[in-house]
């Protein structure tokens, strides 16, 4: 079962002024952004995986379909990595950042000193 996405209404001016943030929000947070002009919804910015569900692959030019397919595979890999990292995070005890940094530095020094 898929989670419902977060959906936000934004003005066209806001989208123009903050476009980079808008696409990052859609991409990283699976957020849907509906852009309004004069109070009328005119376009939406949605993550690629949601777009893929909306449009049949054979409707896209071949080169675009290949790029979208590659992007979908990468998105799946990122989602699996995020889930794995969240699971590891839950299993790890809370430790001060300075202590973790020290452990990392000791591991690096150990590897570098090994002939």
DAHUCOR-V7974 format. One record per run of one state. SS is the DSSP state (H for helix, E for strand, L for the rest). FROM is the first residue (numbers start at 1). TO is the last residue. Records with the same first field share a line. If there is no record, write none. Layout:
# DAHUCOR-V7974
SS->FROM-TO, FROM-TO
This chain:
# DAHUCOR-V7974
L->1-5, 18-18, 30-30, 38-39, 46-47, 55-56, 60-61, 92-96, 114-115
E->6-11, 31-37, 40-45
H->12-17, 19-29, 48-54, 57-59, 62-91, 97-113
